[in-house]
């Protein structure tokens, strides 16, 4: 499995760049993953989104719908997409498990429907 090394931190990811062990997530890990994904700096607003996604997944064992995330972090409807470009990138940076092709395909349907 690939390992991302940043200073003294070693982050084990799968072949798609998702954390192998979601419990390894921290704000520092998120910042490294964001850099890997070309997202740039993680503002407090972005960190709030990532933390909400983690909490939602922990409670429901499913990936949150982007519009629901925006509503619950008190941001405009398309904020996640504007900040992370692709919700799958946000899931990755949030340290959520690899959604696989099924969820990624559903996300594309969601985008098309304008949810």
Biotite code that builds the C-alpha atoms (Angstrom):
import biotite.structure as struc

atoms = struc.array([
    struc.Atom([0.000, 0.000, 0.000], chain_id="A", res_id=1, res_name="UNK", atom_name="CA", element="C"),
    struc.Atom([1.208, 3.519, -0.732], chain_id="A", res_id=2, res_name="UNK", atom_name="CA", element="C"),
    struc.Atom([2.529, 5.607, 2.141], chain_id="A", res_id=3, res_name="UNK", atom_name="CA", element="C"),
    struc.Atom([2.591, 9.399, 2.127], chain_id="A", res_id=4, res_name="UNK", atom_name="CA", element="C"),
    struc.Atom([5.456, 10.762, 4.190], chain_id="A", res_id=5, res_name="UNK", atom_name="CA", element="C"),
    struc.Atom([5.219, 14.295, 5.570], chain_id="A", res_id=6, res_name="UNK", atom_name="CA", element="C"),
    struc.Atom([7.863, 15.343, 8.095], chain_id="A", res_id=7, res_name="UNK", atom_name="CA", element="C"),
    struc.Atom([7.765, 12.498, 10.669], chain_id="A", res_id=8, res_name="UNK", atom_name="CA", element="C"),
    struc.Atom([4.214, 11.515, 9.731], chain_id="A", res_id=9, res_name="UNK", atom_name="CA", element="C"),
    struc.Atom([3.549, 8.375, 7.677], chain_id="A", res_id=10, res_name="UNK", atom_name="CA", element="C"),
    struc.Atom([0.060, 8.120, 6.190], chain_id="A", res_id=11, res_name="UNK", atom_name="CA", element="C"),
    struc.Atom([-0.987, 4.778, 4.716], chain_id="A", res_id=12, res_name="UNK", atom_name="CA", element="C"),
    struc.Atom([-3.471, 5.129, 1.868], chain_id="A", res_id=13, res_name="UNK", atom_name="CA", element="C"),
    struc.Atom([-5.010, 2.752, -0.637], chain_id="A", res_id=14, res_name="UNK", atom_name="CA", element="C"),
    struc.Atom([-4.250, 2.890, -4.358], chain_id="A", res_id=15, res_name="UNK", atom_name="CA", element="C"),
    struc.Atom([-6.866, 5.652, -4.778], chain_id="A", res_id=16, res_name="UNK", atom_name="CA", element="C"),
    struc.Atom([-5.416, 7.796, -1.977], chain_id="A", res_id=17, res_name="UNK", atom_name="CA", element="C"),
    struc.Atom([-8.019, 7.029, 0.732], chain_id="A", res_id=18, res_name="UNK", atom_name="CA", element="C"),
    struc.Atom([-6.850, 6.418, 4.290], chain_id="A", res_id=19, res_name="UNK", atom_name="CA", element="C"),
    struc.Atom([-6.515, 2.725, 5.014], chain_id="A", res_id=20, res_name="UNK", atom_name="CA", element="C"),
    struc.Atom([-7.314, 3.334, 8.673], chain_id="A", res_id=21, res_name="UNK", atom_name="CA", element="C"),
    struc.Atom([-9.842, 6.179, 9.121], chain_id="A", res_id=22, res_name="UNK", atom_name="CA", element="C"),
    struc.Atom([-8.866, 6.416, 12.808], chain_id="A", res_id=23, res_name="UNK", atom_name="CA", element="C"),
    struc.Atom([-5.501, 7.813, 11.655], chain_id="A", res_id=24, res_name="UNK", atom_name="CA", element="C"),
    struc.Atom([-7.242, 11.031, 10.587], chain_id="A", res_id=25, res_name="UNK", atom_name="CA", element="C"),
    struc.Atom([-6.325, 14.332, 12.174], chain_id="A", res_id=26, res_name="UNK", atom_name="CA", element="C"),
    struc.Atom([-6.325, 17.914, 10.974], chain_id="A", res_id=27, res_name="UNK", atom_name="CA", element="C"),
    struc.Atom([-2.644, 17.457, 10.081], chain_id="A", res_id=28, res_name="UNK", atom_name="CA", element="C"),
    struc.Atom([-3.447, 14.352, 8.016], chain_id="A", res_id=29, res_name="UNK", atom_name="CA", element="C"),
    struc.Atom([-6.289, 16.272, 6.353], chain_id="A", res_id=30, res_name="UNK", atom_name="CA", element="C"),
    struc.Atom([-3.911, 19.069, 5.396], chain_id="A", res_id=31, res_name="UNK", atom_name="CA", element="C"),
    struc.Atom([-1.473, 16.577, 3.843], chain_id="A", res_id=32, res_name="UNK", atom_name="CA", element="C"),
    struc.Atom([-4.280, 14.826, 1.934], chain_id="A", res_id=33, res_name="UNK", atom_name="CA", element="C"),
    struc.Atom([-5.620, 18.196, 0.763], chain_id="A", res_id=34, res_name="UNK", atom_name="CA", element="C"),
    struc.Atom([-2.193, 19.081, -0.610], chain_id="A", res_id=35, res_name="UNK", atom_name="CA", element="C"),
    struc.Atom([-2.056, 15.707, -2.387], chain_id="A", res_id=36, res_name="UNK", atom_name="CA", element="C"),
    struc.Atom([-5.454, 16.449, -3.954], chain_id="A", res_id=37, res_name="UNK", atom_name="CA", element="C"),
    struc.Atom([-4.508, 19.974, -5.003], chain_id="A", res_id=38, res_name="UNK", atom_name="CA", element="C"),
    struc.Atom([-7.144, 21.547, -2.753], chain_id="A", res_id=39, res_name="UNK", atom_name="CA", element="C"),
    struc.Atom([-4.782, 23.969, -1.037], chain_id="A", res_id=40, res_name="UNK", atom_name="CA", element="C"),
    struc.Atom([-5.098, 25.397, 2.441], chain_id="A", res_id=41, res_name="UNK", atom_name="CA", element="C"),
    struc.Atom([-7.836, 24.102, 4.711], chain_id="A", res_id=42, res_name="UNK", atom_name="CA", element="C"),
    struc.Atom([-9.692, 27.042, 6.224], chain_id="A", res_id=43, res_name="UNK", atom_name="CA", element="C"),
    struc.Atom([-11.797, 26.636, 9.359], chain_id="A", res_id=44, res_name="UNK", atom_name="CA", element="C"),
    struc.Atom([-14.895, 26.438, 7.103], chain_id="A", res_id=45, res_name="UNK", atom_name="CA", element="C"),
    struc.Atom([-13.366, 23.561, 5.156], chain_id="A", res_id=46, res_name="UNK", atom_name="CA", element="C"),
    struc.Atom([-12.334, 21.795, 8.361], chain_id="A", res_id=47, res_name="UNK", atom_name="CA", element="C"),
    struc.Atom([-15.905, 22.188, 9.669], chain_id="A", res_id=48, res_name="UNK", atom_name="CA", element="C"),
    struc.Atom([-17.156, 20.458, 6.510], chain_id="A", res_id=49, res_name="UNK", atom_name="CA", element="C"),
    struc.Atom([-14.674, 17.615, 6.912], chain_id="A", res_id=50, res_name="UNK", atom_name="CA", element="C"),
    struc.Atom([-15.512, 17.131, 10.586], chain_id="A", res_id=51, res_name="UNK", atom_name="CA", element="C"),
    struc.Atom([-19.234, 17.122, 9.831], chain_id="A", res_id=52, res_name="UNK", atom_name="CA", element="C"),
    struc.Atom([-18.710, 14.507, 7.094], chain_id="A", res_id=53, res_name="UNK", atom_name="CA", element="C"),
    struc.Atom([-16.741, 12.319, 9.504], chain_id="A", res_id=54, res_name="UNK", atom_name="CA", element="C"),
    struc.Atom([-19.389, 12.607, 12.212], chain_id="A", res_id=55, res_name="UNK", atom_name="CA", element="C"),
    struc.Atom([-22.209, 11.918, 9.745], chain_id="A", res_id=56, res_name="UNK", atom_name="CA", element="C"),
    struc.Atom([-20.431, 8.831, 8.420], chain_id="A", res_id=57, res_name="UNK", atom_name="CA", element="C"),
    struc.Atom([-19.705, 7.616, 11.959], chain_id="A", res_id=58, res_name="UNK", atom_name="CA", element="C"),
    struc.Atom([-23.393, 7.904, 12.908], chain_id="A", res_id=59, res_name="UNK", atom_name="CA", element="C"),
    struc.Atom([-24.995, 6.644, 9.674], chain_id="A", res_id=60, res_name="UNK", atom_name="CA", element="C"),
    struc.Atom([-22.282, 4.504, 8.072], chain_id="A", res_id=61, res_name="UNK", atom_name="CA", element="C"),
    struc.Atom([-22.949, 6.248, 4.768], chain_id="A", res_id=62, res_name="UNK", atom_name="CA", element="C"),
    struc.Atom([-21.571, 9.222, 2.872], chain_id="A", res_id=63, res_name="UNK", atom_name="CA", element="C"),
    struc.Atom([-23.506, 12.459, 3.396], chain_id="A", res_id=64, res_name="UNK", atom_name="CA", element="C"),
    struc.Atom([-25.271, 14.192, 0.518], chain_id="A", res_id=65, res_name="UNK", atom_name="CA", element="C"),
    struc.Atom([-23.407, 17.370, -0.377], chain_id="A", res_id=66, res_name="UNK", atom_name="CA", element="C"),
    struc.Atom([-26.424, 19.669, -0.011], chain_id="A", res_id=67, res_name="UNK", atom_name="CA", element="C"),
    struc.Atom([-27.086, 18.242, 3.461], chain_id="A", res_id=68, res_name="UNK", atom_name="CA", element="C"),
    struc.Atom([-23.489, 18.954, 4.482], chain_id="A", res_id=69, res_name="UNK", atom_name="CA", element="C"),
    struc.Atom([-23.739, 22.586, 3.348], chain_id="A", res_id=70, res_name="UNK", atom_name="CA", element="C"),
    struc.Atom([-26.995, 23.096, 5.215], chain_id="A", res_id=71, res_name="UNK", atom_name="CA", element="C"),
    struc.Atom([-25.600, 21.659, 8.440], chain_id="A", res_id=72, res_name="UNK", atom_name="CA", element="C"),
    struc.Atom([-22.393, 23.704, 8.414], chain_id="A", res_id=73, res_name="UNK", atom_name="CA", element="C"),
    struc.Atom([-24.404, 26.835, 7.554], chain_id="A", res_id=74, res_name="UNK", atom_name="CA", element="C"),
    struc.Atom([-22.845, 27.387, 4.149], chain_id="A", res_id=75, res_name="UNK", atom_name="CA", element="C"),
    struc.Atom([-24.357, 28.043, 0.714], chain_id="A", res_id=76, res_name="UNK", atom_name="CA", element="C"),
    struc.Atom([-25.785, 25.049, -1.140], chain_id="A", res_id=77, res_name="UNK", atom_name="CA", element="C"),
    struc.Atom([-22.787, 24.515, -3.460], chain_id="A", res_id=78, res_name="UNK", atom_name="CA", element="C"),
    struc.Atom([-20.082, 25.323, -0.917], chain_id="A", res_id=79, res_name="UNK", atom_name="CA", element="C"),
    struc.Atom([-18.570, 21.822, -0.785], chain_id="A", res_id=80, res_name="UNK", atom_name="CA", element="C"),
    struc.Atom([-18.317, 21.659, -4.558], chain_id="A", res_id=81, res_name="UNK", atom_name="CA", element="C"),
    struc.Atom([-16.855, 25.163, -4.733], chain_id="A", res_id=82, res_name="UNK", atom_name="CA", element="C"),
    struc.Atom([-14.259, 24.438, -2.046], chain_id="A", res_id=83, res_name="UNK", atom_name="CA", element="C"),
    struc.Atom([-13.286, 20.862, -2.912], chain_id="A", res_id=84, res_name="UNK", atom_name="CA", element="C"),
    struc.Atom([-14.319, 20.669, -6.601], chain_id="A", res_id=85, res_name="UNK", atom_name="CA", element="C"),
    struc.Atom([-15.429, 17.057, -6.227], chain_id="A", res_id=86, res_name="UNK", atom_name="CA", element="C"),
    struc.Atom([-17.267, 15.647, -3.179], chain_id="A", res_id=87, res_name="UNK", atom_name="CA", element="C"),
    struc.Atom([-15.214, 12.451, -3.468], chain_id="A", res_id=88, res_name="UNK", atom_name="CA", element="C"),
    struc.Atom([-12.100, 14.576, -2.821], chain_id="A", res_id=89, res_name="UNK", atom_name="CA", element="C"),
    struc.Atom([-13.783, 15.958, 0.288], chain_id="A", res_id=90, res_name="UNK", atom_name="CA", element="C"),
    struc.Atom([-14.585, 12.415, 1.453], chain_id="A", res_id=91, res_name="UNK", atom_name="CA", element="C"),
    struc.Atom([-10.970, 11.431, 0.857], chain_id="A", res_id=92, res_name="UNK", atom_name="CA", element="C"),
    struc.Atom([-9.590, 14.419, 2.772], chain_id="A", res_id=93, res_name="UNK", atom_name="CA", element="C"),
    struc.Atom([-12.104, 13.732, 5.571], chain_id="A", res_id=94, res_name="UNK", atom_name="CA", element="C"),
    struc.Atom([-10.502, 10.315, 5.975], chain_id="A", res_id=95, res_name="UNK", atom_name="CA", element="C"),
    struc.Atom([-13.640, 8.413, 5.019], chain_id="A", res_id=96, res_name="UNK", atom_name="CA", element="C"),
    struc.Atom([-13.301, 4.948, 3.472], chain_id="A", res_id=97, res_name="UNK", atom_name="CA", element="C"),
    struc.Atom([-12.994, 4.518, -0.264], chain_id="A", res_id=98, res_name="UNK", atom_name="CA", element="C"),
    struc.Atom([-16.582, 4.703, -1.554], chain_id="A", res_id=99, res_name="UNK", atom_name="CA", element="C"),
    struc.Atom([-15.856, 2.483, -4.514], chain_id="A", res_id=100, res_name="UNK", atom_name="CA", element="C"),
    struc.Atom([-17.441, 2.867, -7.892], chain_id="A", res_id=101, res_name="UNK", atom_name="CA", element="C"),
    struc.Atom([-21.036, 2.480, -6.692], chain_id="A", res_id=102, res_name="UNK", atom_name="CA", element="C"),
    struc.Atom([-21.070, 5.583, -4.492], chain_id="A", res_id=103, res_name="UNK", atom_name="CA", element="C"),
    struc.Atom([-18.968, 7.555, -6.966], chain_id="A", res_id=104, res_name="UNK", atom_name="CA", element="C"),
    struc.Atom([-21.491, 6.735, -9.712], chain_id="A", res_id=105, res_name="UNK", atom_name="CA", element="C"),
    struc.Atom([-24.342, 7.811, -7.415], chain_id="A", res_id=106, res_name="UNK", atom_name="CA", element="C"),
    struc.Atom([-22.526, 11.074, -6.729], chain_id="A", res_id=107, res_name="UNK", atom_name="CA", element="C"),
    struc.Atom([-22.397, 11.766, -10.465], chain_id="A", res_id=108, res_name="UNK", atom_name="CA", element="C"),
    struc.Atom([-26.155, 11.176, -10.682], chain_id="A", res_id=109, res_name="UNK", atom_name="CA", element="C"),
    struc.Atom([-26.621, 13.586, -7.759], chain_id="A", res_id=110, res_name="UNK", atom_name="CA", element="C"),
    struc.Atom([-24.596, 16.254, -9.564], chain_id="A", res_id=111, res_name="UNK", atom_name="CA", element="C"),
    struc.Atom([-26.652, 15.840, -12.715], chain_id="A", res_id=112, res_name="UNK", atom_name="CA", element="C"),
    struc.Atom([-29.921, 16.145, -10.838], chain_id="A", res_id=113, res_name="UNK", atom_name="CA", element="C"),
    struc.Atom([-28.682, 19.302, -9.101], chain_id="A", res_id=114, res_name="UNK", atom_name="CA", element="C"),
    struc.Atom([-29.241, 17.985, -5.605], chain_id="A", res_id=115, res_name="UNK", atom_name="CA", element="C"),
])
